[in-house]
Amino acid sequence: MQAFSNRTPKDGNFFYVPELNIEVVREKASSLPNVLIETINASIFLLKGLDSEKTLSVSNIAAYLDISSVAINKRLLRLVKLNIIERIPFVFTQTNSLRISCYKFCDNNDQFEEVTIKQLQQEETKRLIKQISVHKRESALKREQEKKLYKQGNYAPRPQTSEILPIRQSGNFLVEQCISTLKQPIQKMAKSISIGNKTEIKAQITSSTRIMNAEDLQVLFATYSLIQKYHENSLTTENPKPINRTPIHISDIAAVRGKSTGGNTNIKIRESLESIYRTNFEFYGLGNIDINSHSISAYMRETFSNFQQCTPLSEVNAEIKGDDVIFGKDSMIYLIKLPEDVFTELLTGKYHFVFPQASLSAPGIVFSLYLRFRSRVKTTFSENLKTTWTALAKGSEFKDFKISIKSQVLKVNRKLKNIQDSFAYSSYDEKRALNI
């Protein structure tokens, strides 16, 4: 039985690849559905990051494909049934294996029955036809509901997303330094952050669900951009400031982020909007307080929330499940109210901070790198990778961070080949490590 000393159950399911006949695996998988071929190709590509015991975490494959752990495990189960991969018995030398699976590629020349593939394709076709039929009915109903809600609210037309550049208000935006960098969700965090090169303040970040992460920040900036564009044409001398409530469509957020709408993308955007709404910030530092026409200097606390209001528009009432209230799980339109100073700055400010078009579609870890390096780069800038890891992903394993950052940068490079954006560039060099 194979034994592993470098891993523990907290590292999750994994592959063991002492050797591999890649051509045999690819030939056996050539007639599978595209999602399974994609999973196999991603696994083979990430074999460059095998550790000393020839193992690869399934979580790294999920991160590379930008899918959930549930989705990747479902795909692997299908590959097991098709005899493309197999589970093998093993032990951890440090602890019990619990319910962890160790996978190994079936790279012998034994051909699995052709009828298995045909059956799989037939089942896949039936499932897709049923899924498309249900999706069409649901989509038609949602479109009617959206039209009704827009008509009742007397809202302006949705902005053209092709004309939108990702922006935020100018100046320091402390929220960028207060996002969670951990994979697992957390509800409370404290840290020191800086304003400029000298001033340091303390921050307490809390949430009733989970604290914002880098992908949530991308959704926030997409939302800012849509709000600014939505109200842009309504600013007149007679109406210098429109009402601070904006209908934002889930599909428009996806478009600004360069993603296809529907399915998992919509679910993730709804989760991000909830996280943005429920994450609260308290900043502590030295400031000036006006009291009775006099100004005194003292240490003080200020609170901030990204959204003052963020409600799904729905024709379905909320329901209680246990200690939770479930509401708006299928809504496509959210009504958003910003803090007044943020709303005013977005609409009337002389300057905005503009992001590269491709930055909001980049993986979260790459976007975090961009935010970190942006303020530090003059002409060139270098940083030890362990320093970057401490700032962006402390709490994770350093080896996993290296594998993840490499795979995600290479993934961005492939996407950039199809995007004309002169301000977005990245490369990976084995000797020099990373250039962005």
C-alpha positions in Angstrom: 0.0 0.0 0.0 1.3 3.4 -1.0 2.3 5.7 2.0 2.5 9.5 2.0 4.3 11.6 4.6 3.9 15.1 3.0 0.1 15.2 3.0 -2.6 15.3 5.6 -6.5 15.0 5.3 -6.8 18.8 5.3 -5.0 18.9 1.9 -8.0 17.0 0.4 -8.2 14.6 -2.5 -5.2 14.2 -4.6 -3.5 12.4 -7.6 -0.5 10.1 -7.3 1.5 10.1 -10.6 4.8 8.2 -10.3 4.8 7.9 -14.1 2.4 8.5 -16.9 1.9 7.5 -20.6 0.2 10.8 -21.6 -0.6 9.7 -25.2 -2.5 6.6 -24.0 -4.6 8.7 -21.5 -5.4 11.3 -24.2 -6.3 8.7 -26.7 -8.7 6.9 -24.3 -10.3 10.2 -23.4 -10.6 11.6 -26.9 -14.3 10.8 -27.4 -15.4 12.0 -23.9 -17.5 15.2 -23.4 -15.5 18.4 -23.5 -15.7 19.1 -19.8 -14.0 15.8 -19.0 -11.3 16.3 -21.7 -10.7 19.8 -20.2 -10.3 18.2 -16.8 -7.8 15.6 -18.0 -5.8 18.2 -19.9 -5.7 20.5 -16.9 -4.5 17.6 -14.7 -1.8 16.7 -17.2 -0.6 20.3 -17.5 -0.4 20.7 -13.7 1.8 17.6 -13.3 4.8 20.1 -13.6 4.0 21.0 -10.0 4.2 17.5 -8.5 5.7 17.4 -5.1 8.6 15.1 -4.0 6.1 12.3 -3.5 4.6 12.7 -7.0 1.3 14.0 -5.7 -1.0 16.8 -7.0 -3.9 18.3 -5.0 -7.3 18.1 -6.7 -7.9 21.6 -5.3 -5.2 22.9 -7.6 -7.0 21.5 -10.6 -10.3 23.1 -9.5 -8.5 26.5 -9.0 -6.9 26.2 -12.5 -10.3 25.4 -14.1 -12.0 28.1 -11.9 -14.7 25.6 -10.7 -15.9 24.5 -7.3 -14.7 21.5 -5.3 -18.1 19.9 -5.8 -17.9 20.3 -9.6 -14.3 18.8 -9.8 -15.3 15.8 -7.7 -18.3 15.1 -9.8 -16.1 15.1 -12.9 -13.5 12.8 -11.3 -16.3 10.4 -10.3 -17.4 10.2 -13.9 -13.8 9.5 -15.0 -13.5 6.7 -12.4 -16.6 5.1 -13.8 -15.1 5.3 -17.3 -11.9 3.7 -16.2 -9.8 6.8 -17.1 -8.6 7.2 -13.5 -8.9 4.9 -10.5 -8.9 5.2 -6.7 -5.9 3.4 -5.1 -5.5 2.3 -1.4 -3.0 4.4 0.6 -2.1 5.6 4.1 -0.9 8.9 5.6 2.2 8.2 7.8 1.3 11.1 10.1 -2.5 10.5 10.6 -5.5 8.6 9.4 -6.7 9.0 5.7 -10.3 9.5 6.8 -12.5 9.9 3.6 -9.7 11.2 1.3 -9.4 9.8 -2.2 -6.1 9.1 -4.0 -6.4 8.9 -7.8 -4.1 7.4 -10.3 -4.4 7.5 -14.1 -5.2 4.3 -15.9 -2.6 4.6 -18.6 -2.4 0.9 -19.8 -3.6 0.0 -23.3 -6.7 -1.8 -22.2 -9.6 -0.3 -24.1 -12.9 0.2 -22.2 -16.0 -0.9 -24.0 -17.2 1.4 -26.9 -20.7 0.9 -25.7 -19.8 2.8 -22.5 -18.9 5.9 -24.5 -22.0 5.6 -26.6 -24.2 5.3 -23.5 -22.4 8.2 -21.9 -22.9 10.3 -25.0 -26.6 9.3 -25.2 -27.1 10.1 -21.5 -25.3 13.4 -22.0 -27.5 14.3 -25.0 -30.7 13.5 -23.1 -29.5 15.5 -20.1 -28.6 18.5 -22.3 -32.0 18.4 -24.1 -33.9 18.3 -20.9 -31.7 21.1 -19.4 -32.1 23.3 -22.5 -35.9 22.8 -22.4 -36.1 23.7 -18.7 -33.7 26.6 -19.2 -35.8 28.1 -22.1 -38.9 28.1 -20.0 -37.2 29.6 -17.0 -35.4 32.2 -19.1 -38.7 33.3 -20.8 -40.4 33.6 -17.3 -37.4 35.6 -16.0 -37.4 38.0 -19.0 -41.1 38.7 -18.4 -40.5 39.4 -14.7 -37.5 41.7 -15.5 -39.6 43.7 -18.1 -42.3 44.0 -15.5 -39.9 45.2 -12.7 -38.2 47.7 -15.1 -41.6 49.0 -16.2 -42.9 49.4 -12.6 -39.7 51.2 -11.5 -39.6 53.5 -14.6 -35.9 52.7 -14.9 -33.6 53.9 -17.7 -32.4 51.4 -20.3 -29.5 49.2 -19.3 -26.1 50.6 -20.3 -24.1 49.1 -23.3 -21.5 47.0 -21.6 -19.3 47.1 -24.7 -18.7 50.8 -24.0 -17.8 50.4 -20.3 -14.3 50.7 -18.9 -13.7 49.3 -15.4 -13.4 52.2 -12.9 -13.5 53.2 -9.3 -13.4 56.5 -7.5 -10.0 58.3 -7.4 -7.7 58.4 -4.4 -6.9 55.8 -1.7 -9.4 53.0 -1.5 -8.7 51.2 1.8 -11.0 48.3 1.1 -8.4 47.0 -1.4 -6.1 46.3 1.5 -8.8 44.7 3.6 -10.0 41.7 1.6 -9.6 38.1 2.6 -6.7 36.2 1.0 -7.6 32.8 2.4 -9.4 30.0 0.5 -11.8 29.2 3.3 -14.4 31.8 4.2 -13.8 33.9 7.4 -16.1 36.3 9.2 -13.7 38.4 11.3 -10.2 39.8 10.6 -8.0 42.6 11.9 -4.9 44.0 10.2 -2.7 47.1 9.9 -3.0 49.0 6.6 -1.2 52.0 5.1 -2.2 55.3 3.5 0.5 56.4 1.2 4.1 55.7 2.4 3.8 56.8 6.1 0.3 56.8 7.7 -0.6 53.4 9.2 -4.1 52.7 10.5 -5.8 49.7 12.0 -8.8 47.9 10.5 -11.4 45.6 11.9 -13.3 43.7 9.1 -16.4 41.6 9.9 -19.2 39.9 8.0 -22.3 37.9 8.9 -21.6 35.6 5.8 -17.9 35.9 4.6 -15.4 38.7 4.3 -14.9 39.9 0.7 -12.2 38.3 -1.4 -10.4 39.4 -4.6 -13.2 38.2 -6.9 -15.7 40.1 -4.8 -13.6 43.2 -5.3 -13.7 42.6 -9.1 -17.5 42.4 -8.9 -17.6 45.7 -6.8 -15.5 47.6 -9.5 -17.8 46.2 -12.3 -20.8 47.5 -10.3 -19.2 50.9 -9.8 -18.6 51.0 -13.6 -22.2 50.1 -14.4 -23.6 52.7 -11.9 -21.5 55.4 -13.4 -22.5 54.5 -17.0 -26.2 54.1 -16.1 -26.4 57.6 -14.7 -24.0 59.3 -17.1 -26.6 60.5 -19.6 -29.0 61.7 -16.9 -26.7 64.4 -15.5 -28.0 67.8 -16.6 -28.0 71.3 -15.2 -31.6 70.8 -13.9 -30.7 67.4 -12.6 -27.1 67.6 -11.3 -27.5 64.6 -9.1 -29.8 61.6 -9.8 -31.4 59.4 -7.2 -28.8 57.2 -5.5 -30.5 53.9 -6.4 -29.4 51.9 -9.4 -30.8 48.7 -10.9 -27.9 46.5 -11.8 -28.3 43.4 -13.9 -26.4 40.2 -13.2 -25.7 39.7 -16.9 -24.1 43.2 -17.1 -21.8 42.5 -14.3 -20.7 39.3 -16.0 -20.2 41.1 -19.3 -18.0 43.8 -17.7 -15.9 41.1 -16.1 -15.5 39.4 -19.5 -17.5 36.3 -18.5 -20.4 34.4 -20.1 -23.7 34.8 -18.1 -25.7 31.9 -16.7 -25.2 28.9 -14.4 -22.3 29.0 -12.1 -21.3 32.6 -13.1 -24.6 34.0 -12.0 -24.5 32.1 -8.7 -21.0 33.4 -8.0 -22.0 37.0 -8.7 -25.0 36.8 -6.4 -22.7 35.4 -3.7 -20.2 38.3 -4.3 -22.9 40.9 -4.1 -24.1 39.4 -0.7 -20.5 39.3 0.5 -19.9 43.0 -0.5 -23.1 44.1 1.2 -22.5 42.2 4.4 -18.8 43.0 4.9 -18.3 46.0 7.3 -15.1 47.9 7.9 -14.0 49.9 11.0 -10.9 52.0 10.6 -8.9 53.3 13.6 -6.4 56.1 13.5 -5.4 59.7 14.2 -7.9 62.2 12.7 -9.5 65.7 13.2 -12.9 66.0 14.9 -15.0 69.1 14.6 -16.8 70.0 17.9 -18.6 73.3 18.5 -16.8 75.1 15.6 -13.4 73.9 16.9 -11.2 71.1 15.5 -9.3 68.8 17.8 -6.9 66.0 16.9 -7.5 62.6 18.4 -7.5 58.9 17.7 -10.9 57.9 16.4 -12.9 55.3 14.6 -14.8 55.5 11.3 -17.1 52.8 9.8 -17.6 52.1 6.1 -19.8 49.7 4.0 -19.6 49.4 0.3 -23.3 49.3 -0.2 -25.9 51.1 1.9 -28.6 49.0 0.2 -28.3 45.9 -2.0 -31.6 44.1 -2.6 -32.6 41.6 -5.2 -35.8 42.5 -7.0 -38.0 39.5 -6.9 -41.6 38.4 -7.3 -41.0 35.5 -4.9 -41.3 36.2 -1.2 -38.5 35.3 1.3 -38.7 32.0 3.1 -37.2 30.8 6.4 -35.0 27.7 6.5 -33.7 27.0 9.9 -32.0 30.1 11.1 -31.6 31.6 7.6 -33.8 33.7 5.4 -33.6 32.6 1.8 -34.4 35.4 -0.7 -33.6 36.4 -4.3 -31.7 33.2 -5.1 -32.7 33.4 -8.8 -33.0 37.2 -9.1 -31.2 38.9 -12.1 -31.7 42.5 -11.0 -30.3 44.1 -7.8 -31.2 47.6 -6.6 -28.0 49.2 -5.2 -27.5 52.3 -3.1 -23.9 53.5 -2.5 -22.6 55.7 0.3 -23.3 59.3 -0.8 -19.7 60.4 -1.1 -18.8 57.4 -3.3 -21.9 57.9 -5.5 -21.1 61.6 -5.9 -17.4 60.9 -6.7 -18.3 58.3 -9.3 -20.8 60.7 -11.1 -19.2 64.1 -10.7 -15.5 63.5 -9.9 -13.0 65.0 -12.4 -10.9 61.8 -12.3 -11.5 58.1 -11.9 -9.1 55.2 -11.5 -9.4 53.1 -14.7 -8.5 49.4 -14.7 -7.2 47.5 -17.7 -10.2 45.9 -19.5 -8.8 42.4 -18.9 -8.1 42.8 -15.2 -11.7 42.1 -14.0 -11.7 38.7 -15.8 -8.3 37.6 -14.3 -8.3 35.0 -11.6 -8.6 36.5 -8.1 -4.9 35.8 -7.2 -3.7 37.5 -10.3 -5.9 40.6 -9.7 -4.5 40.7 -6.1 -1.0 40.7 -7.6 -2.0 43.6 -9.9 -3.4 45.7 -7.0 -0.3 45.0 -4.9 2.3 45.9 -7.6 0.3 48.8 -9.2 1.2 51.2 -6.4 4.8 50.0 -6.1 5.9 50.0 -9.7 7.7 53.0 -11.0 9.7 51.6 -13.9 10.5 48.1 -12.5 9.8 46.3 -9.2 10.9 43.0 -7.8 9.8 41.2 -4.6 10.7 37.9 -3.0 7.9 35.4 -3.6 7.7 34.5 0.1 7.0 38.2 0.8 4.2 38.2 -1.8 2.8 35.0 -0.3 2.8 36.5 3.2 0.9 39.5 2.0 -1.6 37.7 -0.3 -2.1 34.2 0.9 -0.6 33.7 4.4 -2.4 30.8 6.0 -2.1 28.6 2.8 0.8 26.3 2.1 3.7 28.1 0.3 4.1 25.2 -2.2 0.4 25.4 -3.1 0.7 29.2 -3.5 3.6 28.7 -6.0 1.7 26.2 -8.0 -1.5 28.2 -8.0 0.2 31.5 -9.0 2.1 29.8 -11.9 -0.9 28.0 -13.3 -3.2 31.1 -13.1 -0.6 33.4 -14.7 -0.2 30.9 -17.6 -4.0 30.7 -17.8 -4.2 34.5 -18.1 -1.6 34.4 -20.9 -3.7 32.1 -23.0 -6.7 34.4 -22.6 -4.8 37.5 -23.4 -4.0 36.1 -26.8 -7.7 36.6 -27.7 -8.0 40.1 -26.1 -6.7 43.3 -27.6 -5.6 45.1 -24.4 -2.2 46.9 -24.6 -2.3 47.5 -20.8 -2.6 43.9 -19.8 0.5 41.6 -19.9 2.0 38.9 -17.9 4.7 36.2 -18.3 6.3 33.4 -16.3 10.0 32.7 -16.4 11.3 29.6 -14.6 14.6 31.4 -13.6 13.3 34.9 -13.0 9.9 33.6 -11.6 7.2 36.1 -12.5 6.6 39.3 -14.6 3.3 41.2 -14.6 
